[in-house]
Amino acid sequence: MSAAPARSGARLGPGELTFTFDGRRYRARTGDTAASALLAQGVRVMGRSVKYRRLRGALGAGAEEPNALFSVGEQPLLIPNVQATRLVLREGMSLRSQNRWPSLRFDLASLLQAGGGLFSAGFYYKTFIWPCWRRYEGLIRRLAGLGEAPRGCALPMAAIEHLRCDVLVIGAGPAGLAAARAAARAGASVVVCESEPACGGELEFESALVEGLAGAEWIAATLAELAQRGARILTDTTVVTDNNGEFIAHAEPGGLPGRNAVYRIRPRSLVSAAGALEQPIVFTNNDRPGVMLLGAAERYLARYGTRVGRELVLFANHDRAYASARRLLDGGMRVRAIVDTRDEGTVAAAGALAPLRAELAAAGVALFSGHAVTAAVGRRAVAAALVKPLGTDGAARRIACDTILVSGGWSPALHAGLHGGEARAYEPRLGAFVPAEPPAARVHAGGANGRLELGAALADGHAAGARAAAGTGAVAGTDGGAPPQAQGDPPPRLAPFARSPCSVADEKRQFIDLQNDVTVADLRVALAEGFIDIEHVKRYTTLGIGTEQGRSSAVPGAAILAELRGVTPADTGTSRPRPPYQPVTMQSIAGFHTGEAVMISRRTPLHEAHVAAGGVLEPMGLWMRPRYYRANGGNAFDAAVAEARRVRAHGGIADGSTLGKLEIAGPDAAAFLDFMYLSKASSIRVGRSKYMVNLREDGIVLDDGLVLRLAEDRFLATTSSGHGTHMLSHFEHHLASQWSGRGVTVTDVTDAWAVIVVAGPQSRSTLAQVLGAAWQRSLAGLRHMDFADGLHAGHALRVLRASFSGELAFELHCRPALAVPLWDTLQSAGLSPYGLEALDILRIEKGYLVGSELNGQTTPLDLGMEALVKPGQSCLGRALLDRPAFHEGTRPRLVGLRAADGRAPLLAGAQLTTDAASTRPCGYITSSAYSPTLGEWLALALLARDRAVEGGTVTARDPLRGGDTLVRVVAPVHFDPTSARMKA
Amino acid sequence: MTRLTCPFCGPRELCEFEFHKTVPAPGSVDEYARTYLRVADAHLSIEHWQHVGGCRAWLQVQRNPSTGAVLAIDMLAGEPR
């Protein structure tokens, strides 16, 4: 274990802790991030790259980090791809590097790159194709992917908090704080989201005075005023996406998902002040551990007292590098050289810089202008920088160092989740892209608006906050006051510079996108292959994919692509990043919607009775329905067979409450139903019911059910269980449009009536006994499809004689309060409940549609309902039924099937072919069951009309479950074709 | 989440609404055209929605599919299809 050096920094606490990285123990201070603690102890190699497996260290100090991704914890509960630069350490934390096997020092796959240079763009597409790409899939899958997926999940359930405010400020740097304060002073309600654990942004380490206060004091004073004005400051919280005006913010305290993880914020207007991201400059081997962003080195020093190296070379294209060098020197690091890409004339033009440069030179810093770092030297980490003059053939100078700090300017954070379809414009002054024409309710401020100077950023933020507050019409409080005045670093005077010159061969080691291993050579290949548009280049080379999303690669990528194409970055543009800005765990997205809470479920009044009787429930739409009862058999098959047999022999009861029930009333009700259904409702007599079918407007069957005529102007339509709400919408749609103003209403009465189905030969006698003398006459008078209304135990009861089982059967429509007593009495009278599996057996035996026949592809003609289709009908969907294609021989036809040997099982889903040699299906089995009544397997199937000849044979093919079975085509009605039992 | 302004209930989240279809091209007379020929305009889409999670009103929504902007929301009336 290394000794913990004494460090002091703005984010360090007094305590100490230990953690492990790749099995080794390290010390840290409280408040340390994994990266700051490791760097302080001299650990620079933090992972390998995803494609070439090159050693990588931390490039940045925060959310911009592309390389240092760790797995936290151990399988099965590990969390992959956590940025070491954001991960705040806790005692005993176990961290592992990624993309290496067997170890970080030695990785087998990295030998791949030793062979013959690196894989270029398109390598996989071009190489792993012979004789079939599938042969290589396993190998590639082992090598591909970022990190390792967790096998389990122990993350806390994430609460989702909904917030409303006048102004949402993204980013609590100087511009964001100024904006929030101005908006709050104007009386607006303000929410501020800051992705760092602390507010202040650059002010945290820039030596600056704001309104006469030192940076830290101004931050504290502003936060205090915001709190007093009721603003809400959410730190550790990143706005990850704009969901059409609702912003999703994800909290990751300490870099890991926490308990209150997701905010859904709906502001009236938005100030985007997420700052600007420092951009690297591309040079040969710029991915070596030890190459780091200049601003990151300053952050490590100011926040954690971590010195990222001992001997530094700074490489930049702007004035800021000199002020940074001063601070790094003061922090105890040795700055060997500052390599400035701008020529001496440009650098010297700023007179104010001269004293600082003289001071640095006196401190032993070699100052190069018009030079560039062309390569990092060193196999495992930086050992020296090669420095060459630009524009001349001067010799390369080798400067020994352990760290190269690079800064190529700043790119406004128009981040993935925010910019949506917003345009970006190239700003040559910055060498980056700035927002162009944002919508009115969205103001960019500060660095995010290309204002890189502290004073300008503060003023911009202040103005943006005031404008955003005014846009919401917030009640004016005090005015925003004067914009904050500040003294900080002077403007950077940047000259765009994207990459150092090198030979074409070395372009393979000039890395643009470190996370995805995209090099300058890859861009060249893409162009040679004809991929010119930046979006195509992105897809071909993987530039800016993954969690990187162009944060450090978009601007250099655009500039280098422009250079290779001989155009400007304004012409190439950048690819559009995708939300979320930071990875969001699936657990956070799911929140509490897991397990039973994923969906609401509807329960019938008899639910408790089913559970008490050992019913095994299954969902149907939102409904829970009993499949079978455990008392009747150990599994679904045995229980269903026993239940079905008992219904045919004596009788049984079933819960039909889940049927959709719509009451259609009014003088035009009959005419309305005549339009909505294929057959006529107007011909139903009061007290009678009819089996009816609805069509979609294209002629396909939508649903079927019974329609009861309760009165001249009142009908009750039943729908299938899963379809009730959809059918209600369907009816309402037509009522709201061409039936609007007509005398008809539709009311959903599904929950107002419980339904108990009483089926079997003993159903009538049992009902007579249970309902008592008052119902004797009406029961005796009920013919098939008749119904009678009355009272039972003081509650409304309707008895409908209708059958879905082929047995003499009755539906009792009763008030929910009556359901349980009636159910219990029926059971005491000798009828046992049966479940859906048994009902399916009974339906298949009788040739009734089970459900999978109404698959959204079948017409009434396919289902054998020709009797319902007549010329001259004008109902919905009827016209398109006459399309010729619906009458061709290849259309399906509902048939019954039985095994030729009378024994083999038939399974729904099996494909039907004309014979065992044929592989082209001519139909398939839609539903099947073992019939205890007939002693063999029965099936319903959709078979091509040409083949649907009774007595013919086809082969049912089910290679995964049962192999081939020769089957006979029979009529769909397998049992009691004359319906003698039903009409008894 | 996008919000739609229901004429009865005011601005409500999109999840309360259910999309049904876009309206047929104007001048579609025969049943085939009315069922299958829809308008595909990059800047104006006229659609039928229902406020299923609220007042259940059927609405005609005019949107700009290119920007996602909602241009108008009215009660559905007259010809349905």
Interface residues (C-beta under 8 A of the other chain):
Chain A: N243 N244 G245 E246 R264 G421 E697 D698 T725 S729 E732 H733 H734 A736 S737 Q738 S740 A879 L880 R883
Chain B: M1 T2 R3 L14 E18 H20 E31 Y32 R34 T35 Y36 H48 Q50 V52 R56 A57 W58 T67 G68 M75 L76 A77 G78 E79 P80 R81
